[in-house]
Amino acid sequence: MPSHINFVTTFFIFSVLIHLKALPPFSFRPSRSVGQATMVTTTLRQAASATVDTISIVSTDLANVARDLPSAYADYVASNSSSVSTIESSLRSLTYLLPGARLHDTEIASESVHTFVQLLSIYHDHILKNRARILALSPTILKPRNIKAQQPKPSLHSRYTMFWSSSSSLYTKIATLLKVAQYTELLWEMIARRRGGERTRWRVVVLLESLKAICRLLLLKITRSRPLVNPPLPLREDFAPVEAEGSEEEFNQEHLRGDEFDVRTALGDVGVPTPPLSDSGKPSSLSTTEPYCMPRTGYTLPTLPTTDSVSAYLFNHVLTADDVKPAKQLLHRLSTLRGQAAETMYILRPVIYALLMQRMARTYGYEGNKWKRHWTPWLIGLSIEYFARQLAKQDLSSRSPVGSRNALSALERDEFKKRHWSLAWWGMRGAFYENITKKWIHGAASSLKGKPLLDLVGTVVEDYEYLWSSYYFSTSTM
């Protein structure tokens, strides 16, 4: 029986017993049996009616609270975006320091907390994005006092992803599904290994990699054969409201006034201004890095901007060729078969690598670590990614006769730089990790043992070494 039915039944019986206490002692005399029976029936009906009314009132109040809770929480997140981001970062940092290797039973609990924070951040991003859209479309809405009216220049990644998110609801849904899969993949792998062993774990790994590949192929089709960007949705810094450091009141005397103004000090004993002595031969006591307090009014003047700050401000507001481009054209279309093949190979590489690892593990009966030292899956996976990169370079070279670097937009250059650095993670996967990297990590962690403070670092490295060698998604970059 559900818990809420047990609660209602108990509450009903308790109310009836309270009302029955008011009954007079029951007598079994024949002359009063009919009247007392009628009284008991009436009391029971009144008790039942009062109980039903009480339950109805409580249910209505709970329903109102439950209905208003999401809107109240959304208002709090929108008004305190900086604090919410700080809390999320603190919780993530805590989970990073508790990977769960020393207490293997807690690895799922630690990863569950990390996954919950990541999923909650998606919901917070949705709230802040909707609020930013409302403020952008309705400038006359009364903005909170802690929000600046002028937002910084949006990044190219923000413009591109904002365009597709606002122009295609399907893009937003698929990109959100892809982020959810990325945030929960390691937790699903841990649960599968705990429940069904290595065989079930690799089935889940292949299933999740296939799901992510399907999402990326759909995004490739929605964007009309444009290269994928990572992440596919705007970052929170691109749309969250900027909180001012202080009050918006420019001439608040409480903040501008320094020490108390002494009239006698400024005017002298005779009540007239006293000119300062000549100090032409003395160095100036004014500082260019500290505010200046005016002696007569007591107001504090801010420091003048330096040449570096002026240059940084001007460079930040200079329009480049990419700034005036439509957001849709920040990434070129893959019009050639070679370019489309390169992007498709890049998307399918994780699925192929996971299938090869699953096949190698099945060959050895999913037992031991010997199958992890085979170089075949590692070499094929790295070769596919490298070959896809070379095809993309050839496609760029054919696009521009001057060279591939000149054919790249700024956003494409940033995305290719990310993919270039992701190649370094192949040193933490498969046979390369088991045969080479793992020994170096063990040696580095052992050398830190017994040393103050460094011993803690060595312990954390050993904890992560357990995750890197035991779980596929701990070193996944896509």
Secondary structure, DSSP 4 states (H G I P E B T S, - for coil): --HHHHHHHHHHHHHHHHHHTTSPPP---TTTHHHHHHHHHHHHHHHHHHHHHHHHHHHHHHHHHHHHHHHHHHHHHHH-HHHHHHHHHHHHHHHHT--SSSSGGGHHHHHHHHHHHHHHHHHHHHHHHHHHHHHHH-TTS---TTB-SSPPPPPHHHHHHHHHHHH-HHHHHHHHHHHHHHHHHHHHHHHHHHHHHHHHHHHHHHHHHHHHHHHHHHHHHHTTS----SSSS--HHHHSPPBPSS-S-TT-HHHHB-SPP-HHHHHTTTTS--PPPP-TTSPP---SSS-EE-TTT-BEEPPPPPHHHHHHHHHHH---HHHHS-GGGGS----SHHHHHHHHHHHHHHHHHHHHHHHHHHHTTT-SSGGGG-SHHHHHHHHHHHHHHHHHHHHHHHH-SS-HHHH--HHHHHHHHHHHHHGGGGGGSHHHIIIIIHHHHHHHHHHTTTSTTHHHHHHHHHHHHHHHHH-GGGG---
